[in-house]
């Protein structure tokens, strides 16, 4: 009799455990999304496609983005030749750290979550074409490597934006939040 009671008790417990585990609703746990990057410096480094000695660059700096002080624009002018093409690399840095933090590598590592967008001011004779792509299907532009093509003599502003787009990247600049939004002056001579 003890054996039968023990067997009945054990079976009842196993049924309750099994029933209880089946009744629990599964809860979808969203994967944590990467945070926005802390960027103090944006650099444009250009190399003329037919003259490797022509290597203009520009640098926008604001070491404390929360501060209301204006950014340092003393090196934020990119001088390009007319009727030329340039391979242009965009770099994002955190110069508030020692050593300087290279955010560009983080953006490249998480390329499927980022898009660099360019807004060319009207009157500026410049066309920007991204040349790098992520691993989305289909592959979407990243914008860290670009081809800048110039035409006539002109000058104006070039807005560079780094969009943070986890799970919403579609090749368009609209979705997501903004990690960086800076303006450079471009002169074409």
Beta strands, then each sheet from edge to edge (+ up, - down):
strand 1: 41-48
strand 2: 57-61
strand 3: 72-75
strand 4: 77-80
strand 5: 85-94
strand 6: 101-102
strand 7: 114-120
strand 8: 126-130
strand 9: 145-150
strand 10: 154-164
strand 11: 177-188
sheet 1: 3+ 2- 1+ 5- 6+
sheet 2: 3+ 2- 1+ 5- 9+ 8-
sheet 3: 4+ 11+ 10- 7+
end
